[in-house]
Amino acid sequence: MRDLDTAHTAVEPHLGSLEPTLSERKSDDPKANPCEQAEDPFQWFIMEVNYRLDDIVKEAVACSWADVERLANDEYLANDDDIDLVPVVPVLVGGDDVTVYTDGRYAIPFAEAYIRHYERLTKDDDLLSVLAIVAGGKKADAPERDHFKIDDYIIQNPGPLTASAGVAIVGRNFPFHIAYDLAEGLVSHGKKLGKKPGTVPCSTIDFHVLRDATVLDPDETLDEYKGRAQRPFLIGHYAPQRIGDAATTLSEETPTTTPQPLSSWARILQAVAAFDGKKPDDPTQTTGDPFPRARANRIVKLLADYVKVPKDDKARSECLGYVLKNNEKAFATQEQIDNDKQKPDDGKQKPDDEERITKRCKHPICAIRLEWTNALENARGTKALVKALGVLPSKTRLDDPDEHTEDCIEQVRWLLDLIDLSENLPDGYIACRIARDANGQIACDEASGATTAGGTK
């Protein structure tokens, strides 16, 4: 929040109710506000915001640290081992900036936990919760005024402040400064989506799993995700309002603008569970039908080619998956395709095959459609995965609601995210986190002993 003067003006009518809280502070308390509200209200306001925010950031880190310790203890106990050290090392905790080292398995859980606790604590603070209105930005049609009113802002009621987290998962010997720059880039990447002008601000989480040690430019590294993945993810209190109709496809549980029983993050984890062959509602149980990793990797590679295709390429809208054998630039009609399908084709050259006039189109969009259709028809776990993906948002539609994009493409764009999440979350985390949303901490503790064998590496 850069315009503190506007923020002070907007929340000034609410400051009177803060005085009883402030009077409880002792004058010798190092955290006591050194300014007097009556003498310099604006300076007092700035100091009060700084003190409160600093306290909340530290408490959110401590709560997230405790969550990771619980995860680590559960994992070590499951392996009949004892944990000697909580795997989180704070590097910077000050103001509203937080940087920590942690074991790669706990990096994403720590980041999500921090955002969850930060939102909860700022929502419960009587000053910072009001500042969330100003931090949310003004409506696009707000009139020009010398002093803005609450009605001019997108968020109308007190609520949590938002945060963006960036997670760089790298090798142990990878240079810290490059990893730090990469994490900073991920935060900026998330903020562009989370604080998109004219929309409700939303917390975000973004991550990168570094498999190549030749990274020199973080921006170039993050550009590789464009069109191939759905990250960064909108999570937290305001996510249901932002996701709205941006789901990848219609389903029985199409998101609405009202909060859902499960958080947006828990719904992503349900998709990871389905991808791994677990029951989305109870990942402690297996279905035995994980999505084929080889097929997932093939589709991800095809997406890399697809994103290079111009938007006006006719294959996107006109190709039915087949072209003419004597002219590969000509799309086959449905009648031609149906006629050829009536002729035998066992993959070998036959006299009848010579009569065929069509063949499979090798265009990336057609290859992706074919892979996904085959998966739906032949891989039993794909239907459960599609159902879990149906309630998740499409980043393309969030960026531009008017851009036409087919459900198939938006669904397969989740595959790279699911691969990375499946391989970089600790055993038991998915079941625990989903149970926390559904039934509270007790259910989370009971689920934490479950493993995600075959997932984390």
Secondary structure as the mmCIF struct_conf table of DSSP 4:
data_model
#
loop_
_struct_conf.conf_type_id
_struct_conf.id
_struct_conf.beg_label_comp_id
_struct_conf.beg_label_asym_id
_struct_conf.beg_label_seq_id
_struct_conf.end_label_comp_id
_struct_conf.end_label_asym_id
_struct_conf.end_label_seq_id
HELX_RH_AL_P HELX_RH_AL_P1 LEU A 4 VAL A 11
HELX_RH_3T_P HELX_RH_3T_P1 GLU A 12 LEU A 18
HELX_RH_AL_P HELX_RH_AL_P2 GLU A 19 SER A 23
TURN_TY1_P TURN_TY1_P1 GLU A 24 GLU A 24
BEND BEND1 ARG A 25 ARG A 25
TURN_TY1_P TURN_TY1_P2 SER A 27 ASP A 28
TURN_TY1_P TURN_TY1_P3 PRO A 30 LYS A 31
BEND BEND2 ALA A 32 ALA A 32
BEND BEND3 CYS A 35 CYS A 35
TURN_TY1_P TURN_TY1_P4 GLN A 37 GLU A 39
HELX_RH_AL_P HELX_RH_AL_P3 PRO A 41 ALA A 78
TURN_TY1_P TURN_TY1_P5 ASN A 79 ASP A 80
BEND BEND4 LEU A 85 LEU A 85
BEND BEND5 PRO A 87 PRO A 87
STRN STRN1 VAL A 88 GLY A 94
TURN_TY1_P TURN_TY1_P6 GLY A 95 ASP A 96
STRN STRN2 ASP A 97 THR A 102
HELX_RH_AL_P HELX_RH_AL_P4 GLY A 104 ASP A 124
BEND BEND6 ASP A 125 ASP A 125
TURN_TY1_P TURN_TY1_P7 ASP A 126 LEU A 127
HELX_RH_AL_P HELX_RH_AL_P5 LEU A 128 ALA A 135
TURN_TY1_P TURN_TY1_P8 GLY A 136 GLY A 136
STRN STRN3 LYS A 138 LYS A 138
TURN_TY1_P TURN_TY1_P9 ALA A 140 ASP A 141
HELX_LH_PP_P HELX_LH_PP_P1 ALA A 142 GLU A 144
BEND BEND7 ASP A 146 HIS A 147
HELX_RH_3T_P HELX_RH_3T_P2 ILE A 150 ASP A 152
STRN STRN4 TYR A 153 TYR A 153
BEND BEND8 ILE A 154 ILE A 154
BEND BEND9 ASN A 157 ASN A 157
HELX_LH_PP_P HELX_LH_PP_P2 PRO A 160 THR A 162
STRN STRN5 SER A 164 ILE A 169
TURN_TY1_P TURN_TY1_P10 ARG A 172 ASN A 173
BEND BEND10 PHE A 174 PHE A 174
HELX_RH_AL_P HELX_RH_AL_P6 PHE A 176 GLY A 194
TURN_TY1_P TURN_TY1_P11 LYS A 195 LYS A 195
TURN_TY1_P TURN_TY1_P12 PRO A 197 GLY A 198
BEND BEND11 THR A 199 THR A 199
STRN STRN6 SER A 203 VAL A 209
TURN_TY1_P TURN_TY1_P13 ALA A 213 THR A 214
HELX_RH_AL_P HELX_RH_AL_P7 PRO A 218 ASP A 223
TURN_TY1_P TURN_TY1_P14 GLU A 224 ARG A 228
HELX_LH_PP_P HELX_LH_PP_P3 ARG A 231 ARG A 231
BEND BEND12 PRO A 232 PRO A 232
STRN STRN7 PHE A 233 ILE A 235
BEND BEND13 GLY A 236 GLY A 236
TURN_TY1_P TURN_TY1_P15 HIS A 237 TYR A 238
HELX_RH_AL_P HELX_RH_AL_P8 ALA A 239 ILE A 243
TURN_TY1_P TURN_TY1_P16 GLY A 244 ASP A 245
STRN STRN8 ALA A 247 ALA A 247
BEND BEND14 THR A 248 THR A 249
TURN_TY1_P TURN_TY1_P17 GLU A 252 GLU A 253
BEND BEND15 THR A 257 THR A 258
HELX_LH_PP_P HELX_LH_PP_P4 PRO A 259 GLN A 260
BEND BEND16 PRO A 261 LEU A 262
HELX_RH_AL_P HELX_RH_AL_P9 SER A 264 PHE A 275
TURN_TY1_P TURN_TY1_P18 ASP A 276 GLY A 277
STRN STRN9 LYS A 278 LYS A 279
TURN_TY1_P TURN_TY1_P19 PRO A 280 ASP A 281
STRN STRN10 ASP A 282 THR A 286
BEND BEND17 GLY A 288 GLY A 288
HELX_LH_PP_P HELX_LH_PP_P5 PRO A 290 PRO A 292
HELX_RH_AL_P HELX_RH_AL_P10 ARG A 293 TYR A 306
TURN_TY1_P TURN_TY1_P20 VAL A 307 LYS A 308
BEND BEND18 VAL A 309 VAL A 309
TURN_TY1_P TURN_TY1_P21 LYS A 311 ASP A 312
TURN_TY1_P TURN_TY1_P22 LYS A 314 LYS A 314
HELX_RH_AL_P HELX_RH_AL_P11 ALA A 315 GLU A 318
BEND BEND19 GLY A 321 GLY A 321
STRN STRN11 TYR A 322 LEU A 324
TURN_TY1_P TURN_TY1_P23 LYS A 325 ASN A 326
STRN STRN12 ASN A 327 PHE A 331
HELX_LH_PP_P HELX_LH_PP_P6 ALA A 332 THR A 333
HELX_RH_AL_P HELX_RH_AL_P12 GLN A 334 LYS A 341
TURN_TY1_P TURN_TY1_P24 GLN A 342 GLN A 342
BEND BEND20 LYS A 343 LYS A 343
BEND BEND21 ASP A 346 LYS A 348
TURN_TY1_P TURN_TY1_P25 PRO A 351 PRO A 351
HELX_RH_3T_P HELX_RH_3T_P3 ASP A 352 GLU A 355
STRN STRN13 THR A 358 ARG A 360
HELX_RH_AL_P HELX_RH_AL_P13 PRO A 364 ASN A 378
TURN_TY1_P TURN_TY1_P26 ARG A 380 GLY A 381
HELX_RH_AL_P HELX_RH_AL_P14 THR A 382 GLY A 390
TURN_TY1_P TURN_TY1_P27 VAL A 391 VAL A 391
BEND BEND22 LEU A 392 LEU A 392
STRN STRN14 PRO A 393 PRO A 393
HELX_LH_PP_P HELX_LH_PP_P7 SER A 394 SER A 394
HELX_RH_AL_P HELX_RH_AL_P15 LYS A 395 ASP A 399
TURN_TY1_P TURN_TY1_P28 PRO A 401 ASP A 402
BEND BEND23 GLU A 403 GLU A 403
HELX_RH_AL_P HELX_RH_AL_P16 ASP A 407 VAL A 412
TURN_TY1_P TURN_TY1_P29 ARG A 413 TRP A 414
HELX_RH_AL_P HELX_RH_AL_P17 LEU A 415 GLU A 423
BEND BEND24 ASN A 424 LEU A 425
TURN_TY1_P TURN_TY1_P30 ASP A 427 GLY A 428
HELX_RH_AL_P HELX_RH_AL_P18 TYR A 429 ASN A 439
HELX_RH_AL_P HELX_RH_AL_P19 GLN A 441 ALA A 447
TURN_TY1_P TURN_TY1_P31 SER A 448 GLY A 449
TURN_TY1_P TURN_TY1_P32 ALA A 453 GLY A 455
#
